[in-house]
Amino acid sequence: MLTLALIKENPEDVIARLAVKHFDGRGPITRVIELDKERREAQTKRDSQAAQLNKLAAEIGALMKQGKKDEAEQIKASVAALKEDNKAIDERVKNAENEITEILLSVPNVPSPMVPNGNGAEDNVVEKTGGPMPNLPEDALPHWELAKKYNIIDFDLGVKITGAGFPVYIGKGARLQRALIQFFLDEAGKAGYTEIEPPYVVNEASGYGTGQLPDKEGQMYHCNLDNLYLIPTAEVPVTNIYRDVILEQKDLPKMNCAYSACFRREAGSYGKDVRGLNRLHQFDKVEIVRIEKPENSYAALEMMKDHVQGLLEKLELPWHILRLCGGDMSFTSAITFDFEVFSAAQKRWLEVSSVSNFESYQANRLKCRYRGDDKKTHLCHTLNGSALALPRIMAALLENNQTPEGIRIPKVLQRYTGFDIID
């Protein structure tokens, strides 16, 4: 949630930056400024009347001591009128504050000046490329056919049990999944991240805290009876650890990682882009989360990017990094870098990670603060990234490493899988 201080400091800049995300902020920002002015004027009047009430109370006491009861009663009538007026003022203040909050919850984060202009994925900027590009024969199989050939993933069985988008991993397929999860967690631990095992369902406050609500309410699975939500990513429960928390700056940064299943309705998804593992309703992911002082957050972002790049290099996958344009960014992000791997059999790039800096936007919603040298509290910056999401990593590993003898397992995973080939 944008802060009032940011909006009031330079509203035209905020409006211009929101336009990079193709969001027309003039109406909401103007209305927030108007409401804030009304609220402050009402508060000033209330404070003035509070002082007046104190003065009148003292006068009533003095008059009563002097036996001037009639005069005291007249002043009491004035006090009653002022108190009624203060009730009305309090209601106006409350209504203004509620409307400000409601508007700000609907306004996305302003993008960083480093975010390029653009309408969608076609306008994202390739920043860096690496990794060995496989040379497969023309008859190379896509991962969904490899999964069937080697009986390692059963998509039809998932449809029978639950529905489309819920695959069943079998034998070496299941073991490869666990190997990837453990590998990602071990690497995160080496990088200084403390592992968290979070709940897979969260309450409404947690959804609002990280910005999934109200923006992505339709994409989340909702447990109506208990008003709980299945998590779309471990970012939600892990970041909410710091909701309504004041940290000491000596304890920053906070660095956490977590494995979780993730649940996304992905309403409207169809076609070749969702075949096999390309887009699922339930999938596994390891997430990294950082809580930082504002002046350190962009250095932390680079460290997170380096961490994800290192994972892809160890998996021997071809990768590139995209700087997302304004039209392709999430509601809450200030800047996002996507990592994609090349799927040789599908001949296309597949997103496997998003690494984002939210600056103070999430922290303001969460009330996540730290105490500075000035003994005052300040909003933290929050960051997170996939390190990594498994389905498309699995797809690329299966496709890119297929050989006539079977599917080769990258060396770094072999001590986790206990085998070097799927045959």
FIFIBA-345122 format. One line per 5 residues: number of its first residue (from 1); their letters; for each residue y, x, z of N, C-alpha, C. Coordinates in steps of 0.1 Angstrom, whole numbers, plus 5000, padded with zeros to 4 digits. Each point is the difference from the previous one (the first is absolute). Example, Ala and Ser with C-alpha at 12.3 -4.5 7.8 and 13.67 -1.06 7.14 Angstrom:
BEGIN
1 = AS = 4943 5132 5078 5012 4991 5000 5012 5009 5000 | 5011 4996 4993 5011 5009 5000 5011 4992 5008
***
This chain:
BEGIN
1 = MLTLA = 4988 5008 5000 5012 4992 5000 5012 5009 5000 | 5010 4997 4991 5012 5008 5000 5008 4998 5012 | 5007 5010 5005 5008 4999 5012 5014 4995 4996 | 5006 4993 5009 5014 4995 4998 5009 5012 4998 | 4998 5011 5007 5009 5011 4999 5000 5005 4986
6 = LIKEN = 4988 5001 4993 4999 5005 4986 5007 4990 4991 | 4998 4987 5002 5007 4990 4992 5015 5000 5001 | 5005 5001 5012 5014 4999 5003 5007 5013 4995 | 4993 5011 5001 5006 5013 4997 5005 5001 4985 | 4991 4995 4991 5003 5000 4986 4992 4989 4993
11 = PEDVI = 5005 4987 5001 4992 4989 4994 4998 5002 4985 | 5010 5005 4993 4999 5001 4985 4989 5010 4996 | 4999 5010 5008 4990 5010 4997 4986 4994 5003 | 4998 4993 5011 4988 4993 5002 4996 4990 4989 | 5010 4993 4995 4997 4990 4989 4996 5008 4988
16 = ARLAV = 5007 5011 4997 4997 5007 4988 4986 5007 5001 | 4996 5004 5011 4987 5007 5002 4989 4989 4999 | 5003 4988 5006 4990 4990 4999 4997 4996 4985 | 5011 5001 4992 4998 4996 4986 4990 5009 4993 | 4998 5013 5005 4990 5009 4994 4986 4994 5002
21 = KHFDG = 4998 4992 5010 4988 4992 5002 5000 4987 4993 | 5010 4997 4992 5002 4987 4993 5001 4989 5010 | 5007 5003 5011 5003 4989 5010 5015 4998 5001 | 5004 4987 4998 5014 4997 5001 5004 4998 5014 | 5006 5010 5006 5003 5000 5014 5014 4995 5004
26 = RGPIT = 5008 4996 4990 5014 4997 5003 5001 4988 5009 | 4993 4989 4997 5000 4988 5008 4995 5002 5014 | 4988 5006 5002 4995 5002 5014 5009 5010 5008 | 5004 5011 4993 5008 5010 5008 5014 4994 5004 | 5006 4993 4991 5013 4993 5003 4998 4990 5011
31 = RVIEL = 4990 4993 5000 4997 4990 5010 4998 5006 5014 | 4992 5011 5000 4998 5007 5012 5013 5005 5007 | 5009 5006 4991 5013 5005 5005 5008 4988 5006 | 5000 4989 4993 5007 4988 5005 4995 4996 5014 | 4986 4999 5000 4994 4995 5013 5003 5010 5011
36 = DKERR = 4999 5013 4997 5003 5010 5011 5014 4998 5005 | 5010 4998 4991 5014 4998 5004 5001 4988 5009 | 4994 4989 4996 5000 4987 5008 4994 5003 5014 | 4989 5007 5000 4993 5003 5012 5009 5008 5010 | 5006 5011 4994 5008 5008 5008 5013 4993 5006
41 = EAQTK = 5006 4992 4991 5011 4992 5005 4996 4990 5011 | 4989 4994 4998 4995 4991 5011 4997 5007 5013 | 4994 5012 4998 4997 5008 5012 5013 5004 5007 | 5010 5004 4993 5013 5004 5005 5006 4988 5008 | 4999 4988 4994 5005 4988 5007 4993 4997 5013
46 = RDSQA = 4986 5002 4999 4992 4997 5012 5003 5010 5011 | 5002 5013 4996 5003 5010 5010 5014 4997 5007 | 5009 4995 4991 5014 4997 5006 4999 4988 5009 | 4992 4990 4997 4998 4989 5008 4992 5003 5013 | 4991 5009 4999 4993 5004 5012 5009 5007 5010
51 = AQLNK = 5010 5008 4995 5010 5006 5009 5008 4989 5006 | 5004 4990 4992 5008 4989 5005 4993 4992 5010 | 4986 4998 4998 4992 4993 5010 5000 5007 5014 | 4999 5013 4999 5000 5008 5012 5013 4998 5008 | 5011 5000 4992 5013 4999 5006 5002 4986 5006
56 = LAAEI = 4995 4990 4993 5001 4986 5006 4992 4998 5012 | 4988 5006 5000 4991 4999 5012 5007 5006 5012 | 5007 5011 4998 5008 5006 5011 5011 4991 5005 | 5007 4993 4990 5010 4991 5004 4995 4988 5008 | 4988 4995 4995 4994 4989 5008 4997 5004 5014
61 = GALMK = 4994 5011 5002 4997 5005 5013 5012 5001 5009 | 5011 5005 4994 5013 5002 5008 5005 4986 5004 | 5000 4991 4990 5006 4986 5003 4992 4993 5010 | 4987 5001 5000 4991 4994 5010 5003 5005 5014 | 5002 5013 5001 5004 5006 5013 5013 4995 5005
66 = QGKKD = 5009 4996 4990 5013 4996 5004 5000 4984 5003 | 4988 4994 4997 4999 4986 5002 5006 4992 4989 | 5002 5006 4989 5006 4993 4988 4988 4995 4991 | 4993 4991 5005 4988 4995 4994 5003 4994 4986 | 5010 4992 4999 5003 4992 4988 5003 5010 4989
71 = EAEQI = 5008 5011 5003 5004 5010 4990 4987 5007 4996 | 4991 5003 5009 4988 5007 4997 4991 4992 4991 | 5000 4986 5002 4992 4992 4992 5005 4999 4986 | 5013 5001 4998 5006 5000 4987 4995 5013 4992 | 5000 5011 5007 4996 5013 4994 4985 4999 4997
76 = KASVA = 4992 4994 5009 4986 4998 4997 4997 4993 4987 | 5009 4990 4997 4998 4993 4987 5002 5009 4989 | 5010 5009 5001 5003 5010 4989 4988 5009 4999 | 4994 5004 5011 4989 5009 5000 4988 4994 4992 | 4998 4987 5004 4989 4992 4993 5001 5000 4985
81 = ALKED = 5013 4997 4996 5003 5000 4985 4997 5013 4994 | 5005 5011 5007 4997 5013 4994 4985 5004 4999 | 4993 4996 5010 4986 5002 5000 4993 4993 4988 | 5004 4987 4998 4995 4993 4989 5003 5007 4986 | 5013 5005 5000 5004 5007 4988 4992 5012 4998
86 = NKAID = 4997 5007 5011 4992 5013 4999 4986 4997 4995 | 4994 4988 5004 4987 4996 4995 5000 4999 4985 | 5010 4993 4995 5002 4999 4986 5001 5013 4992 | 5008 5009 5007 5002 5013 4994 4986 5008 5000 | 4993 4999 5011 4987 5007 5000 4991 4995 4989
91 = ERVKN = 5000 4987 4998 4992 4994 4989 5004 5005 4987 | 5013 5002 4997 5005 5005 4987 4996 5014 4999 | 5001 5008 5011 4995 5014 4999 4985 5001 4997 | 4993 4992 5007 4985 5000 4998 4997 4996 4985 | 5006 4990 4995 4997 4995 4987 5004 5011 4989
96 = AENEI = 5012 5007 5003 5004 5010 4991 4990 5012 5000 | 4996 5004 5012 4990 5011 5001 4987 4996 4993 | 4995 4988 5002 4988 4996 4994 5001 5000 4984 | 5011 4995 4995 5002 5000 4986 5001 5014 4994 | 5007 5009 5007 5001 5014 4996 4986 5006 4999
101 = TEILL = 4991 4998 5010 4987 5005 5000 4992 4994 4989 | 5001 4987 4998 4992 4993 4989 5004 5006 4986 | 5013 5002 4998 5005 5006 4988 4995 5014 4998 | 5001 5008 5011 4996 5015 4999 4985 5001 4997 | 4992 4991 5006 4986 5001 4997 4996 4997 4985
106 = SVPNV = 5009 4994 4993 4998 4997 4986 5006 5010 4991 | 5007 5010 5005 5007 5010 4992 4991 5013 5000 | 4997 5005 4989 4991 5013 5000 5008 5012 5004 | 4992 5010 5002 5006 5013 5004 5009 5006 4988 | 5010 5006 5003 5008 5007 4989 4993 5012 4996
111 = PSPMV = 4999 5003 4987 4993 5012 4995 5008 5012 5002 | 4993 5011 5002 5007 5013 5001 5007 5003 4987 | 5011 5008 5001 5007 5004 4988 4991 5008 4990 | 4989 5005 5005 4990 5008 4992 4991 4991 4991 | 5001 4986 5003 4991 4991 4992 5006 4998 4987
116 = PNGNG = 4992 5002 4989 5005 4997 4986 5001 4985 4997 | 5009 4997 4991 5002 4987 4995 4988 4996 4991 | 4996 4988 5000 4989 4996 4991 4996 4986 5004 | 4992 4994 4990 4996 4986 5002 4986 4999 5006 | 4991 5009 4996 4986 4999 5004 4993 5013 4999
121 = AEDNV = 4987 5000 5000 4991 5012 5000 5003 5009 4988 | 5004 4994 4989 5003 5008 4988 5012 5009 5002 | 5008 4998 5010 5012 5008 5003 4998 5010 5011 | 4989 5000 5006 4997 5010 5011 5000 5014 4994 | 5004 5010 5008 5002 5014 4995 4988 5008 5005
126 = VEKTG = 4993 5007 4990 4989 5009 5004 5007 5013 5005 | 4997 5004 5012 5006 5011 5007 4992 5013 4999 | 4987 4998 5000 4991 5012 5001 4986 4995 4996 | 4993 5010 4993 4986 4997 4996 4991 5012 5003 | 4988 4997 5003 4990 5011 5003 4986 4995 4999
131 = GPMPN = 4991 5009 5003 4986 4997 5000 4993 5001 4987 | 4987 5003 5000 4992 5002 4987 4998 4987 4993 | 5003 4999 4987 4998 4988 4992 4986 5000 4995 | 4991 4991 5003 4986 5000 4995 4999 4998 4985 | 4990 5006 4994 4997 4998 4986 4987 4993 4999
136 = LPEDA = 5001 4986 4999 4988 4992 4999 4996 4996 4986 | 4988 4997 4997 4996 4995 4987 5006 4986 4998 | 5000 4996 4987 5006 4987 4997 4992 4988 5006 | 4987 5003 5002 4992 4989 5006 5000 5000 5015 | 5009 5007 5007 5001 5001 5014 5001 4986 5006
141 = LPHWE = 4993 4997 5011 5000 4987 5006 5011 4998 5010 | 5006 4988 5001 5009 4997 5010 4993 4998 5013 | 5007 5001 5011 4993 5000 5014 4992 4988 5003 | 5004 4988 4995 4992 4988 5003 4986 5001 4993 | 4999 5006 4988 4987 5002 4994 4992 5011 5007
146 = LAKKY = 5007 5011 5004 4993 5010 5008 4995 4995 5013 | 5008 4991 5006 4996 4994 5013 4987 4993 4998 | 4999 4992 4989 4988 4993 4998 4988 5009 4996 | 5003 5010 4992 4989 5009 4995 4993 5007 5012 | 5008 5004 5009 4995 5008 5012 4998 4992 5012
151 = NIIDF = 5003 4987 4999 4998 4990 5012 5007 5005 5012 | 5013 5003 4998 5008 5005 5012 5011 4990 5004 | 5004 4991 4991 5009 4989 5003 4996 4987 4993 | 4999 4989 5008 4996 4988 4994 5012 4990 5000 | 5006 4997 4989 5011 4991 5000 4996 4986 5000
156 = DLGVK = 4988 4997 4993 4995 4986 5000 4996 4996 5014 | 4994 5008 5007 4996 4997 5014 5012 4997 5009 | 5011 5007 4998 5012 4997 5007 5005 4986 4997 | 4999 4996 4987 5004 4987 4996 4992 4989 5007 | 4987 5003 5001 4991 4991 5006 5003 4998 5015
161 = ITGAG = 5003 5011 5007 5002 5000 5014 5014 4994 5004 | 5010 5004 4992 5014 4997 5003 5007 4994 4988 | 5001 5009 4990 5008 4996 4988 5004 5012 4993 | 5007 4999 4988 5004 5011 4993 5010 5009 5008 | 4998 5013 4998 5009 5009 5007 4995 5005 5013
166 = FPVYI = 4987 4998 5003 4993 5004 5013 4987 5007 4996 | 5000 5012 4995 4988 5006 4996 4991 5004 5012 | 4987 5002 4997 4991 5005 5009 4995 5014 4996 | 5002 5010 5009 4997 5014 4998 4985 5002 5005 | 4992 5007 4992 4986 5001 5003 4996 5015 4999
171 = GKGAR = 4991 5004 5009 4994 5013 5000 5010 5011 4999 | 4999 5008 4990 5009 5012 4998 5015 4995 4998 | 5002 4988 4995 5013 4995 4999 5007 4998 5013 | 4992 4994 5009 5005 4998 5014 5003 5013 5007 | 4991 5010 4998 5001 5013 5006 5012 5007 4995
176 = LQRAL = 5003 4999 4987 5012 5006 4994 5012 4994 5005 | 5000 4987 5003 5012 4993 5006 5002 5007 5014 | 4990 5001 5008 5002 5005 5013 5004 5015 5000 | 4995 5007 4990 5003 5014 4998 5015 5002 4998 | 5005 4991 4991 5015 5001 4996 5008 4996 5012
181 = IQFFL = 4996 4990 5008 5008 4996 5012 5001 5012 5010 | 4988 5006 5002 5000 5011 5010 5007 5012 4996 | 4999 5003 4987 5007 5011 4994 5016 4998 5001 | 5004 4988 4997 5015 4997 5001 5004 5001 5015 | 4992 4995 5009 5004 5000 5014 5000 5014 5005
186 = DEAGK = 4990 5008 4996 5000 5014 5005 5012 5008 4995 | 5003 4998 4987 5012 5007 4994 5013 4996 5007 | 5001 4987 5004 5012 4995 5007 5001 5007 5014 | 4988 5001 5006 5000 5006 5013 5004 5015 5000 | 4996 5007 4989 5004 5014 4998 5015 5001 4998
191 = AGYTE = 5006 4989 4994 5014 5001 4997 5009 4995 5012 | 4993 4997 5012 5007 4997 5012 5002 4985 5003 | 4993 4991 4992 5000 4986 5003 4990 4996 5010 | 5004 4992 5010 4992 4994 5010 4993 4988 4995 | 4987 4999 5001 4993 4988 4995 5001 4988 5009
196 = IEPPY = 5002 4989 4993 5001 4987 5007 4989 4991 4994 | 4993 4993 5008 4991 4989 4995 5006 4987 5003 | 5007 4993 4991 5008 4989 5003 4992 4987 4998 | 5006 4989 5005 4994 4986 4996 5002 4997 4986 | 4991 4992 4994 5001 4996 4986 5008 4987 4998
201 = VVNEA = 5004 4994 5011 5008 4988 5000 5013 5002 5009 | 5011 4994 4995 5012 5002 5008 5007 4987 5002 | 5009 5000 5009 5008 4987 5002 5012 5000 4991 | 5007 4989 5001 5012 4998 4991 5011 5010 5002 | 5002 5003 5013 5011 5010 5003 4997 5014 4993
206 = SGYGT = 4987 5004 5000 4997 5012 4993 5003 5000 4985 | 4996 4988 4994 5003 4998 4986 5015 5001 4997 | 5008 4994 5008 5015 5001 4999 5005 5014 5002 | 4994 5007 5010 5004 5013 5004 5000 5010 4988 | 4989 5000 4992 4999 5010 4989 5004 4994 4987
211 = GQLPD = 5004 4987 5000 5006 4994 4987 4990 4993 4991 | 4987 4999 5004 4991 4992 4992 5004 4985 5000 | 5006 4996 5012 5005 4986 5001 5015 5001 5001 | 5007 4990 4993 4995 4989 4992 4997 5004 4986 | 5002 5013 4996 5000 5003 4985 4987 4998 4994
216 = KEGQM = 4989 5004 5007 4987 5000 4993 4990 4990 5007 | 5006 4990 5005 4991 4990 5008 4989 4995 4991 | 5003 4997 4987 4989 4995 4991 4990 5009 4997 | 5002 5013 5002 4990 5010 4997 4991 5004 5012 | 5003 4994 5011 4992 5004 5012 4990 4988 5004
221 = YHCNL = 4989 5004 5004 4990 4990 5005 5004 4996 5014 | 5002 4986 5002 5005 4995 5012 4989 4992 5007 | 4998 5004 5013 4991 4992 5009 5008 4989 5007 | 5000 4988 4994 5009 4990 5004 4998 4996 5014 | 4988 4999 5005 4998 4994 5013 5006 5009 5011
226 = DNLYL = 5000 5013 4998 5006 5009 5010 5013 5006 4996 | 5005 4996 4988 5012 5006 4994 5000 5015 5000 | 4989 5006 4995 4999 5014 4999 4998 5003 4985 | 5003 5013 4996 4999 5004 4986 4990 5012 4999 | 4991 5000 4990 4992 5011 4997 5010 5011 4994
231 = IPTAE = 4998 5012 5004 5009 5011 4996 4999 5004 4985 | 5011 5001 4993 4999 5005 4986 4999 5015 5000 | 5003 5007 5011 5000 5014 5001 5001 5004 5015 | 4994 5012 5004 5001 5004 5014 5014 5003 5004 | 5009 5002 4990 5015 5002 5003 5005 4989 5010
236 = VPVTN = 4995 4988 4998 5006 4989 5008 4996 5002 5015 | 4987 5000 5004 4998 5002 5015 5005 5013 5005 | 4998 5011 4992 5004 5013 5005 5015 5002 5003 | 5008 4995 4990 5014 5001 5002 5005 4991 5011 | 4993 4989 5002 5004 4990 5010 4997 5006 5014
241 = IYRDV = 4992 5010 5001 4999 5007 5013 5014 5003 5006 | 5009 5003 4992 5013 5004 5004 5011 4989 5000 | 4995 4988 4998 5009 4988 5001 5006 4999 5014 | 5013 4998 5002 5006 4998 5013 4998 5012 5009 | 5000 5012 4994 4997 5012 5008 5012 5010 4998
246 = ILEQK = 5005 5006 5011 5010 5010 5000 4993 5014 5002 | 5000 5008 4990 4993 5013 5001 5010 5011 5005 | 4995 5010 5006 5009 5012 5003 4999 5009 4988 | 5012 5006 4996 5000 5007 4988 4991 5012 5000 | 4997 5005 5012 4991 5012 5001 4985 4996 4996
251 = DLPKM = 4998 4987 5000 4986 4995 4997 4999 4997 4985 | 5011 5002 4992 4999 4997 4986 4997 5014 4993 | 4994 4999 4988 4995 4988 4994 4987 4994 5006 | 4998 4988 4997 4987 4993 5003 4992 5000 4987 | 4988 5006 5000 4992 5001 4988 4986 4994 5003
256 = NCAYS = 4997 4989 4993 4988 4993 5002 4992 4998 4987 | 4987 4999 5000 4992 4997 4989 4990 4989 5004 | 4996 4992 4991 4990 4990 5003 4992 4996 4988 | 4987 4998 5002 4992 4994 4990 4999 4985 5003 | 5001 4992 4990 4997 4985 5002 4995 4994 4987
261 = ACFRR = 4994 4989 5001 4998 4991 4988 5014 4994 4998 | 5003 4996 4988 5013 4994 4996 4997 4987 4993 | 5008 4990 5002 4997 4987 4994 5012 4995 4993 | 4999 4997 4987 5011 4995 4992 4996 4989 4990 | 5007 4989 5000 4996 4989 4992 5002 5003 4985
266 = EAGSY = 5010 5008 4997 5003 5004 4986 5000 4988 4991 | 5007 4990 5004 5001 4987 4992 5005 5003 4986 | 4993 4994 4991 5004 5002 4986 4995 5012 4993 | 4991 5008 5006 4995 5012 4994 4988 4996 4991 | 5000 5005 4988 4989 4997 4990 5001 5010 4989
271 = GKDVR = 4989 5000 4992 5000 5008 4988 4993 5014 5002 | 5001 5009 4990 4994 5013 5001 5004 5008 5011 | 5013 4999 5004 5006 5008 5011 4993 4997 5014 | 4993 4990 5001 4994 4996 5013 4985 5002 4999 | 4994 5005 4989 4986 5001 4999 4994 5010 5010
276 = GLNRL = 4988 4998 5005 4994 5010 5008 5007 5002 5013 | 5003 5013 5002 5008 5004 5013 5015 5000 4998 | 5004 4997 4988 5015 5002 4997 5009 4992 5009 | 4996 4988 5004 5008 4992 5009 4991 4991 5008 | 5000 5001 5013 4991 4993 5009 5007 4992 5011
281 = HQFDK = 4993 4990 5005 5006 4993 5011 4997 5006 5014 | 4989 5008 5000 4997 5008 5012 4997 5014 4996 | 5007 5010 5006 4997 5014 4996 5003 5009 5012 | 4995 5012 5000 5002 5010 5010 5011 5009 4997 | 5007 5005 5011 5011 5009 4998 5003 5008 5013
286 = VEIVR = 5004 5012 4998 5005 5008 5011 5015 5001 4999 | 5007 4996 5010 5015 5000 5000 5006 5011 5009 | 5011 5006 4995 5007 5009 5009 5014 4994 5003 | 5004 5000 5012 5013 4994 5005 5008 5010 5008 | 5013 5001 4997 5009 5009 5008 5012 4993 5005
291 = IEKPE = 5004 5003 5012 5012 4995 5006 5009 5012 5002 | 5011 5000 4994 5009 5013 5000 5014 4997 5004 | 5007 5011 5004 5014 5000 5001 5006 4999 4986 | 5011 4992 4998 5005 4998 4986 5002 5013 4993 | 5005 5011 5006 5004 5012 4993 4987 5008 4995
296 = NSYAA = 4988 4996 5005 4988 5007 4997 4991 4992 4990 | 5004 4987 4997 4991 4991 4993 4997 5005 4986 | 5010 5005 4993 4997 5004 4986 4992 5013 4999 | 5001 5009 5010 4991 5011 5000 4986 4996 5003 | 4999 4990 5009 4986 4994 5003 4994 4994 4988
301 = LEMMK = 5009 4993 4992 4995 4994 4988 4993 5010 4990 | 5007 5011 4999 4994 5011 4991 4987 5005 5006 | 4999 5001 5013 4988 5005 5006 4988 4990 4998 | 5004 4987 5000 4990 4990 4997 4995 5000 4986 | 5009 5002 4991 4997 5002 4986 4991 5012 4998
306 = DHVQG = 5003 5011 5006 4992 5012 4999 4986 4997 5005 | 4999 4992 5011 4987 4997 5006 4991 4992 4990 | 5006 4990 4994 4992 4992 4990 4996 5008 4988 | 5010 5008 4995 4996 5009 4989 4989 5009 5003 | 5000 5006 5012 4989 5008 5004 4986 4993 5000
311 = LLEKL = 5000 4988 5004 4987 4992 5000 4995 4999 4986 | 5009 4996 4991 4996 4998 4986 4995 5013 4994 | 5007 5011 5003 4995 5013 4995 4986 5004 5005 | 4998 4997 5013 4987 5003 5005 4989 4991 4994 | 5003 4988 4996 4991 4992 4993 4998 5003 4986
316 = ELPWH = 5008 5009 4995 4999 5005 4986 5003 4989 4990 | 5010 4992 5003 5004 4989 4992 5013 5003 4993 | 5002 4995 4987 5013 5001 4993 5010 4990 5006 | 5012 5005 5004 5009 4991 5007 5014 5002 4994 | 5008 4990 5003 5015 5002 4998 5007 4992 5010
321 = ILRLC = 5013 5004 5003 5008 4994 5010 5012 4993 4992 | 5002 4987 5004 5010 4992 4994 5011 4997 5010 | 5013 5002 4997 5011 4995 5008 5003 4986 4995 | 4998 4990 5008 5001 4986 4996 5015 4997 4998 | 5002 4992 4989 5014 4995 4997 5003 4988 5009
326 = GGDMS = 5012 4996 5000 5004 4989 5009 4993 4987 4997 | 4996 4997 4987 4994 4987 4997 4985 5000 5004 | 4994 5012 5004 4986 5000 5003 4997 5003 5015 | 5011 5000 5008 4998 5004 5014 4997 4988 5008 | 4995 5003 5012 4997 4989 5009 5013 4995 5007
331 = FTSAI = 4998 4988 5007 5012 4994 5007 5005 5009 5010 | 4992 5007 5008 5004 5007 5012 5003 5015 4997 | 4996 5006 4989 5002 5014 4998 5014 5004 4996 | 5004 5012 5005 5012 5007 4995 4997 5009 4988 | 4988 5006 5000 4996 5008 4989 4984 5001 5001
336 = TFDFE = 4994 5000 4988 4985 5000 5000 4996 5009 4988 | 4989 5008 5004 4993 5008 4990 4986 4995 4999 | 4996 4997 4988 4986 4996 4997 4992 5011 4995 | 4988 5002 5005 4990 5009 4994 4990 4992 4992 | 4997 5005 4988 4990 4994 4991 4990 5011 4996
341 = VFSAA = 4988 4995 4998 4989 5009 4995 4996 4995 4986 | 4996 5009 4992 4996 4996 4986 4985 4996 5000 | 4997 4988 4995 4987 4995 4999 4995 5003 4986 | 4991 5009 4998 4997 5005 4987 4993 4990 4991 | 4991 4992 5006 4993 4990 4992 5009 4988 4996
346 = QKRWL = 5009 4997 5009 5009 4989 4997 5012 5004 4992 | 5002 5014 5000 5011 5006 4993 5014 4994 5005 | 5001 5000 5013 5012 4995 5006 5002 5005 5014 | 5013 5000 5004 5004 5005 5014 4998 4989 5010 | 4995 5003 5012 4997 4991 5010 5008 5004 5013
351 = EVSSV = 5008 4991 5005 5007 5003 5013 4990 5001 5011 | 5002 5011 5008 4991 5002 5012 5008 5002 5013 | 5013 5002 4998 5008 5002 5013 5015 4996 4997 | 5006 4995 5010 5015 4998 5000 5005 5007 5013 | 5010 5009 4998 5005 5007 5012 5015 4996 5000
356 = SNFES = 5004 4994 5011 5014 4994 5001 5007 5004 5013 | 5013 5000 4998 5010 5002 5011 5007 4986 5001 | 5000 4994 5012 5007 4987 5002 5013 5002 5007 | 5003 5013 5002 5012 5003 5008 5001 4991 5013 | 5011 4994 5003 5000 4992 5012 4997 4985 4998
361 = YQANR = 4996 4996 4988 4998 4986 4997 4989 4994 5009 | 4988 5006 5000 4989 4995 5009 5004 5001 5014 | 5006 5012 5004 5003 5003 5014 5009 4989 5006 | 5010 4995 4991 5009 4990 5005 4993 4987 5003 | 4990 4997 4991 4992 4988 5003 4991 5001 5012
366 = LKCRY = 4995 5013 5002 4991 5003 5010 5007 5002 5014 | 5013 5003 4999 5007 5006 5011 4994 5012 5006 | 4997 5009 4990 4993 5013 5003 5012 5011 5001 | 5002 5005 5012 5012 5008 5002 4996 5013 5008 | 5009 5010 4999 4998 5012 5008 5013 5003 5008
371 = RGDDK = 4999 5007 5011 5011 5003 5008 5005 5014 4996 | 5012 5001 4996 5006 5013 4995 5006 5008 5011 | 5006 5012 4996 5006 5009 5009 5012 4993 5007 | 5006 4990 4993 5011 4993 5005 4996 4989 5010 | 4987 4999 5003 4994 4990 5009 5001 4986 4995
376 = KTHLC = 5004 4998 4988 5000 4987 4993 4988 4999 4992 | 4996 4987 4997 4988 4998 4992 5005 4998 4985 | 4991 5005 4992 5002 5000 4985 4988 4995 4993 | 5001 4994 4989 4989 4996 4992 4992 5012 4994 | 4987 4999 5001 4992 5010 4993 4999 4997 4985
381 = HTLNG = 4994 5010 4993 4996 4997 4986 4985 4999 5000 | 4994 4991 4992 4986 4999 4999 4995 5003 4986 | 4988 5006 4999 4995 5004 4987 4985 4997 5000 | 4994 4997 4989 4985 4999 4999 4995 5003 4986 | 4987 5003 4999 4994 5003 4988 4985 4998 5000
386 = SALAL = 4995 4997 4988 4985 4999 4999 4995 5014 4998 | 4990 5003 5009 4994 5013 4999 4985 5000 5003 | 4993 4993 4992 5003 4993 4988 4994 4986 5000 | 5003 4992 4989 4993 4987 4998 4988 5003 4992 | 4988 4994 5004 4988 5005 4995 4995 4994 4986
391 = PRIMA = 5003 4987 4997 4994 4994 4988 5002 5008 4987 | 5013 5003 4997 5002 5007 4988 4997 5015 5000 | 5000 5006 5012 4995 5013 5002 4985 5000 4996 | 4993 4990 5005 4985 4999 4997 4998 4998 4985 | 5008 4991 4994 4999 4998 4986 5002 5013 4992
396 = ALLEN = 5010 5007 5003 5003 5013 4993 4989 5010 5002 | 4996 5001 5013 4989 5010 5003 4987 4997 4992 | 4996 4987 4999 4988 4996 4993 5002 5003 4985 | 5011 4996 4995 5002 5001 4985 5002 5015 4996 | 5008 5007 5007 5004 5013 4996 4988 5010 5002
401 = NQTPE = 4991 4997 5009 4990 5010 5003 4986 4996 4995 | 5000 4990 4990 4987 4996 4995 4995 5011 4990 | 4987 5003 5001 4993 5010 4991 4987 4993 4996 | 4993 5007 4990 4987 4994 4996 4990 5000 5011 | 5002 5008 5011 4990 5001 5011 5004 4990 5011
406 = GIRIP = 5012 4996 5000 5005 4991 5011 5014 5002 5003 | 5005 4995 5011 5014 5001 5004 5002 5011 5010 | 5007 5010 4996 5002 5012 5009 5010 4997 5011 | 4997 5005 5012 5008 4997 5012 5009 5013 5002 | 5013 4998 5001 5009 5012 5002 4995 5008 5012
411 = KVLQR = 5001 5013 4999 4995 5009 5010 5005 4997 5014 | 5013 4996 5001 5006 4997 5013 4994 4989 5008 | 4993 4991 4992 4994 4988 5006 4985 5002 5003 | 4994 5010 4995 4985 5001 5001 4996 5001 5014 | 5007 5007 5009 4996 5001 5014 5001 4987 5007
416 = YTGFD = 5008 4990 4995 5001 4987 5005 4989 4991 4995 | 4997 5001 4987 4990 4991 4994 4986 5004 5003 | 4998 5013 5000 4986 5005 5002 4993 5001 4986 | 5007 4997 4989 4994 5002 4987 5011 5005 4991 | 4996 5006 4989 5009 5005 4990 5000 4993 4987
421 = IID = 4992 4990 4998 4999 4992 4988 4995 4986 5003 | 5005 4990 4993 4994 4987 5000 4992 4998 4987 | 4987 4999 5002 4991 4999 4988 4990 4989 5001
***
